[in-house]
Amino acid sequence: MAVNPLDPYNVKIVDPNNPPLAPGEEDNEIAVWQSIAAGVGSGLIKAVGSTVSLAAELIDLGLDTDKAADVEEFFDNLNPFEEAAEETLAGKLKNFLTTSILLKKLPKKHWQVK
């Protein structure tokens, strides 16, 4: 085995800004924190998309049009975070929680009859 002249003692220096990955994370393309952040973004987009999709479904029902499928396809193509959020369980849970909390809390807060 040849000795590296720049590192004769074979010391590995770890950069504190870029620590080595844990053994379970070496093959993952997306880290857990990235998946959680993507889950929040995906949940926000899905909450808006499901509200708009519901309105399009009601318009389709009343006016006998076929716009709801176009609206759903638009929001499916709009969400760039969905794949990253689906990589880990934490991202899936954050996506679900963000969507469900928004869809539960917003109507109660803003649309109450006084």
ChimeraX attribute file (.defattr): number of C-alpha atoms within 10 A of each C-alpha:
attribute: neighborCount
match mode: 1-to-1
recipient: residues
	/A:1	3
	/A:2	5
	/A:3	9
	/A:4	9
	/A:5	8
	/A:6	7
	/A:7	9
	/A:8	9
	/A:9	9
	/A:10	10
	/A:11	7
	/A:12	7
	/A:13	6
	/A:14	9
	/A:15	8
	/A:16	7
	/A:17	6
	/A:18	7
	/A:19	8
	/A:20	11
	/A:21	11
	/A:22	8
	/A:23	7
	/A:24	7
	/A:25	12
	/A:26	11
	/A:27	9
	/A:28	11
	/A:29	10
	/A:30	14
	/A:31	15
	/A:32	18
	/A:33	13
	/A:34	17
	/A:35	26
	/A:36	23
	/A:37	18
	/A:38	25
	/A:39	31
	/A:40	23
	/A:41	20
	/A:42	27
	/A:43	28
	/A:44	20
	/A:45	21
	/A:46	25
	/A:47	19
	/A:48	15
	/A:49	19
	/A:50	16
	/A:51	12
	/A:52	16
	/A:53	21
	/A:54	15
	/A:55	14
	/A:56	20
	/A:57	20
	/A:58	14
	/A:59	15
	/A:60	15
	/A:61	12
	/A:62	9
	/A:63	9
	/A:64	10
	/A:65	12
	/A:66	13
	/A:67	13
	/A:68	19
	/A:69	12
	/A:70	12
	/A:71	18
	/A:72	18
	/A:73	11
	/A:74	12
	/A:75	16
	/A:76	14
	/A:77	9
	/A:78	14
	/A:79	17
	/A:80	13
	/A:81	20
	/A:82	23
	/A:83	15
	/A:84	21
	/A:85	28
	/A:86	19
	/A:87	20
	/A:88	19
	/A:89	14
	/A:90	18
	/A:91	28
	/A:92	22
	/A:93	18
	/A:94	22
	/A:95	28
	/A:96	18
	/A:97	15
	/A:98	20
	/A:99	22
	/A:100	15
	/A:101	13
	/A:102	15
	/A:103	17
	/A:104	11
	/A:105	10
	/A:106	11
	/A:107	10
	/A:108	10
	/A:109	8
	/A:110	8
	/A:111	8
	/A:112	8
	/A:113	5
	/A:114	3
